[in-house]
């Protein structure tokens, strides 16, 4: 849930939205909204890497989810309900080790965490790294990409850092986009109505012949 956001116009898409390079078809399994954000749970029929998940999120008019508050974290945890153990989110420290940022969306470039498991959030930011079975992020094997983890990172929904390929087990990703404001929907409806009215008028115009 965001306090500020860009307006993303909704895009009409079929359930099967894209084909991941060389291997996997992806399907929108579930959709929900919370406040100003719309979320889609997108699932691949085989493992999908973070870069491909990011590209597909952008392709359907959103971005890998940026989780910026405990309210949003708990909402996604309850919605996911343990359906998948690892779900890609929009966090990465690929640019600089230990400097975690949100890569896309309204918070693109926002540095929310510095350091490894013993690091800290930046002022005013939120993070939910796993702390029980493993302390995250631990960069075990060059792990630079954020995952919403329900298997071993701690409480359901604790974050984990993974390698680009998601350890070849990550199949799901959260796609977030903005819910259009009521005024935006009204403008779209009025625009479609005006187009329809103009087309009907054009059909009623006849050809007149004048004889001397």
C-alpha positions in Angstrom: 0.0 0.0 0.0 1.5 3.3 -1.1 1.1 6.9 0.0 2.3 8.2 -3.4 2.2 6.4 -6.8 2.3 6.9 -10.5 -1.0 6.3 -12.4 -0.7 3.1 -14.4 -3.6 2.7 -16.9 -5.1 -0.8 -16.6 -4.1 -3.1 -19.5 -6.4 -5.9 -20.7 -4.6 -9.2 -20.6 -5.5 -12.8 -21.1 -4.9 -15.3 -18.3 -1.8 -16.6 -20.1 0.2 -13.4 -20.4 3.5 -14.2 -21.8 6.1 -16.9 -22.5 9.3 -16.7 -20.5 12.4 -17.1 -22.7 13.0 -20.7 -23.7 11.0 -22.4 -21.1 8.0 -21.3 -19.1 4.4 -20.1 -19.7 3.1 -17.8 -16.9 -0.5 -17.5 -15.7 -2.2 -14.9 -13.5 -3.5 -17.2 -10.7 -5.1 -14.6 -8.5 -5.8 -10.9 -8.3 -6.6 -8.6 -5.3 -6.6 -4.9 -4.3 -5.6 -3.2 -1.1 -6.0 0.6 -0.9 -4.3 2.2 -3.8 -2.5 -1.0 -5.0 -3.6 -3.9 -7.2 -1.7 -7.2 -6.9 -1.5 -10.1 -9.2 0.0 -13.5 -8.2 1.7 -14.7 -11.4 2.9 -18.3 -11.6 5.2 -20.0 -14.1 4.9 -23.6 -15.0 8.6 -24.1 -14.3 11.2 -22.1 -12.3 11.6 -18.5 -13.5 14.5 -16.2 -12.7 14.2 -12.7 -11.2 15.0 -10.8 -14.4 12.4 -12.7 -16.4 9.8 -12.2 -13.7 10.6 -8.4 -13.6 10.3 -8.2 -17.4 6.9 -9.9 -17.4 5.6 -7.8 -14.6 6.4 -4.6 -16.6 4.9 -6.3 -19.7 1.5 -6.6 -18.0 1.5 -3.0 -16.8 3.0 -3.3 -13.3 6.2 -4.1 -11.5 7.5 -6.6 -9.0 5.9 -5.7 -5.7 7.5 -3.1 -3.4 6.5 -3.9 0.2 6.9 -0.7 2.1 4.9 -1.3 5.3 4.0 -3.9 7.9 0.3 -3.5 6.8 1.2 -4.3 3.2 3.5 -7.2 4.4 0.7 -8.8 6.4 -1.9 -8.3 3.7 0.3 -10.2 1.1 1.2 -12.9 3.7 -2.5 -13.6 4.4 -3.5 -13.4 0.7 -0.7 -15.8 -0.4 -1.7 -18.2 2.4 1.3 -20.5 1.9 0.4 -21.4 -1.7 4.1 -21.0 -2.8 7.2 -21.1 -0.7 9.1 -18.4 -2.6 7.6 -15.5 -4.5 9.8 -12.8 -6.2 9.4 -9.2 -5.0 11.0 -6.1 -6.4 14.1 -5.8 -4.1 17.7 -6.2 -5.2 21.2 -5.3 -4.3 22.7 -6.3 -7.6 24.1 -2.7 -8.1 26.0 -2.6 -4.9 26.4 -5.5 -2.4 24.4 -4.8 0.7 22.6 -1.8 -0.6 19.0 -3.0 -1.1 16.7 -1.0 -3.3 13.3 -1.2 -4.9 14.0 -1.5 -8.6 10.8 -0.3 -10.3 7.4 1.4 -9.6 6.9 4.6 -7.6 9.7 3.7 -5.2 12.2 2.9 -7.9 15.8 3.6 -6.7 14.7 3.8 -3.0 17.4 2.4 -0.7 15.5 0.7 2.1 18.2 -1.5 3.7 22.0 -1.4 4.1 24.2 -4.3 5.1 23.8 -8.0 5.6 21.6 -9.7 8.2 23.1 -7.4 10.9 22.3 -4.3 8.8 19.5 -1.9 9.2 16.6 -0.1 7.4 17.2 3.4 6.2 15.2 6.1 8.0 11.5 5.7 7.4 11.8 2.5 5.5 10.5 -1.0 6.1 12.0 -4.5 5.7 10.9 -8.0 6.8 14.0 -10.2 6.4 13.9 -13.7 7.9 15.5 -14.1 11.3 14.5 -17.5 12.6 16.1 -20.5 10.8 18.4 -18.3 8.8 19.4 -14.7 9.3 18.7 -12.8 6.0 20.0 -11.3 3.8 23.1 -13.5 4.0 24.4 -13.4 0.4 25.0 -17.1 0.5 26.4 -17.9 -3.0 26.0 -14.3 -4.4 22.3 -13.8 -3.7 21.2 -10.4 -5.0 17.4 -10.7 -5.4 14.5 -10.5 -2.9 12.0 -13.2 -2.3 8.9 -13.4 -0.1 9.6 -16.7 1.6 7.2 -19.0 3.5 9.4 -22.1 3.8 12.4 -21.5 6.0 13.1 -17.8 6.4 11.1 -17.4 9.6 7.5 -16.4 10.1 5.3 -16.8 7.0 6.3 -14.1 4.5 9.7 -13.3 5.8 12.1 -12.2 3.1 15.1 -14.1 1.8 17.8 -13.2 -0.7 18.2 -15.6 -3.6 20.5 -16.0 -6.6 19.2 -14.8 -9.9 17.8 -18.2 -10.8 15.9 -18.5 -7.5 17.8 -21.7 -6.7 15.8 -23.2 -9.6 12.7 -23.5 -7.5 11.0 -20.1 -7.6 7.9 -20.1 -9.8 5.8 -17.3 -8.5 6.0 -13.5 -8.4 3.9 -10.6 -7.1 3.0 -7.9 -9.7 1.9 -4.6 -8.2 0.2 -1.7 -10.0 -1.8 1.3 -9.1 -5.6 1.2 -8.7 -6.9 4.1 -11.0 -8.6 6.9 -9.0 -12.4 7.2 -9.5 -11.8 10.3 -11.7 -9.6 8.3 -14.0 -12.3 5.7 -14.5 -14.9 8.4 -15.1 -12.8 10.1 -17.8 -12.3 6.7 -19.5 -16.1 6.0 -19.4 -16.9 9.5 -20.7 -14.3 9.1 -23.5 -15.8 5.8 -24.6 -19.3 7.2 -24.5 -18.2 10.2 -26.7 -16.7 7.9 -29.2 -19.8 5.8 -29.4 -22.0 8.8 -29.8 -19.9 10.2 -32.6 -20.1 6.9 -34.4 -23.9 6.7 -34.1 -24.2 10.2 -35.5 -22.0 9.4 -38.4 -24.1 6.4 -39.3 -27.3 8.5 -39.3 -25.9 11.1 -41.8 -27.4 10.4 -45.2 -26.4 11.5 -48.7 -28.7 14.2 -50.1 -29.2 14.8 -53.8 -30.3 18.1 -55.2 -32.0 18.3 -58.6 -32.1 21.5 -60.6 
